[in-house]
Amino acid sequence: MSTTPPAFVHDLATCVGCHACVVACGLENGTAPGGFWRQVVSFNEDRHPALPVFHLSLACNHCLDAPCERHCPALAIARDARTGAVLIDAGRCVGCRYCSWVCPYDAPRFEPSSGVMGKCTLCNHRLLDGGTP
């Protein structure tokens, strides 16, 4: 594996806020309708002429020192040593939501249908096959 950790690259200069990244993430990972792991936050939505308009695509940053991993009482969150992705083991997760409380990016989200937390996996299955997020 490369020494450069995998990443989702977002270019503020070209993003038009179309949410295609959100849809692609949902399709690739089979998330439930409305249960997106990625979100687009728009700034200056009213398009005030004196301010720039830009859109920021956000999801889990797979932090090098991940607070969600450190504070999970069930030890359900771990980094994949092969890809660097921070993953939640649904079999170990108790749905306590501690990880969402400590995450500065609001990445882990409670999934009511399963009763456990879910978050971006950095498309770990693609990384394991040599692909990109």
C-alpha positions as CSV (number, residue, x, y, z in Angstrom):
1,M,0.0,0.0,0.0
2,S,1.1,3.6,-0.7
3,T,2.5,5.7,2.2
4,T,-0.1,8.3,1.3
5,P,-3.4,7.5,3.1
6,P,-6.5,7.2,0.8
7,A,-8.7,10.2,0.7
8,F,-11.9,11.7,-0.8
9,V,-10.7,14.7,-2.8
10,H,-13.0,17.7,-2.9
11,D,-12.3,20.8,-5.0
12,L,-14.2,23.8,-3.7
13,A,-13.4,25.7,-6.9
14,T,-15.4,23.2,-9.1
15,C,-18.1,21.9,-6.8
16,V,-21.6,23.2,-7.8
17,G,-23.4,21.5,-4.9
18,C,-25.3,19.0,-7.1
19,H,-25.1,16.2,-4.4
20,A,-23.9,13.7,-6.9
21,C,-21.2,12.6,-4.4
22,V,-24.0,12.0,-1.8
23,V,-26.0,9.9,-4.3
24,A,-22.9,7.9,-5.4
25,C,-22.0,7.2,-1.8
26,G,-25.5,5.9,-1.1
27,L,-25.6,3.7,-4.2
28,E,-22.1,2.3,-3.7
29,N,-22.7,1.5,0.0
30,G,-26.4,0.6,-0.1
31,T,-27.5,3.0,2.6
32,A,-31.2,3.3,3.4
33,P,-33.0,6.2,1.8
34,G,-32.2,9.4,3.8
35,G,-29.4,7.6,5.6
36,F,-26.5,9.2,3.8
37,W,-23.0,9.1,5.2
38,R,-21.9,12.1,3.1
39,Q,-23.5,15.6,3.1
40,V,-23.1,18.8,1.2
41,V,-23.0,22.0,3.2
42,S,-23.6,25.1,1.2
43,F,-22.4,28.6,2.2
44,N,-24.1,31.7,1.0
45,E,-27.2,29.8,-0.3
46,D,-29.0,33.1,-0.6
47,R,-26.3,34.2,-3.1
48,H,-25.5,37.6,-1.5
49,P,-23.6,39.4,-4.2
50,A,-20.8,40.5,-1.9
51,L,-20.0,37.0,-0.7
52,P,-18.7,33.9,-2.4
53,V,-20.9,30.8,-2.9
54,F,-19.3,27.5,-2.2
55,H,-20.3,23.9,-1.3
56,L,-18.4,21.6,1.0
57,S,-18.8,17.8,0.7
58,L,-18.4,16.3,4.2
59,A,-18.1,12.8,5.6
60,C,-15.9,11.0,8.0
61,N,-12.3,12.1,7.8
62,H,-10.9,8.8,9.1
63,C,-8.8,10.8,11.6
64,L,-5.3,9.6,12.3
65,D,-6.1,9.9,16.1
66,A,-9.9,9.1,15.7
67,P,-11.8,10.2,18.8
68,C,-14.6,7.8,17.9
69,E,-12.2,4.9,18.1
70,R,-10.7,6.0,21.4
71,H,-14.0,6.6,23.1
72,C,-16.1,3.6,22.0
73,P,-17.0,1.7,25.1
74,A,-17.8,-1.5,23.1
75,L,-14.4,-1.3,21.2
76,A,-16.5,-1.6,18.0
77,I,-14.4,1.0,16.1
78,A,-11.0,0.2,14.7
79,R,-8.7,1.1,11.8
80,D,-8.2,-1.3,9.0
81,A,-4.5,-1.9,9.0
82,R,-4.5,-2.6,5.3
83,T,-6.3,0.5,4.1
84,G,-6.3,3.0,7.0
85,A,-10.1,3.3,7.0
86,V,-11.7,3.7,10.4
87,L,-14.6,1.2,10.6
88,I,-17.5,0.3,12.8
89,D,-18.1,-3.4,13.6
90,A,-21.9,-3.6,13.6
91,G,-21.6,-6.9,15.5
92,R,-19.9,-5.2,18.4
93,C,-21.7,-1.8,18.4
94,V,-24.2,-1.4,21.1
95,G,-25.7,1.8,19.6
96,C,-24.8,4.0,22.6
97,R,-23.9,7.0,20.3
98,Y,-20.8,7.9,22.3
99,C,-18.8,8.0,19.0
100,S,-21.2,10.6,17.5
101,W,-20.8,12.8,20.6
102,V,-17.0,12.9,20.4
103,C,-16.7,13.2,16.6
104,P,-15.9,16.8,15.6
105,Y,-17.3,16.1,12.1
106,D,-20.7,14.5,13.1
107,A,-19.8,11.5,11.0
108,P,-21.1,8.5,13.0
109,R,-24.9,8.3,12.7
110,F,-27.4,6.1,14.5
111,E,-29.2,3.7,12.2
112,P,-32.7,3.1,13.6
113,S,-33.3,0.1,11.4
114,S,-30.3,-1.8,12.8
115,G,-30.0,-0.1,16.2
116,V,-26.3,0.5,15.7
117,M,-24.1,3.3,14.5
118,G,-23.0,3.7,10.8
119,K,-20.5,6.0,9.0
120,C,-18.4,6.4,5.9
121,T,-16.2,3.4,5.3
122,L,-14.0,5.3,2.8
123,C,-15.3,2.6,0.4
124,N,-13.0,0.1,2.2
125,H,-14.2,-2.7,-0.1
126,R,-12.9,-0.7,-3.1
127,L,-9.6,0.1,-1.4
128,L,-9.1,-3.6,-0.6
129,D,-9.6,-4.3,-4.4
130,G,-7.0,-1.6,-5.3
131,G,-9.6,1.0,-6.1
132,T,-10.3,4.5,-4.8
133,P,-12.9,5.9,-2.5
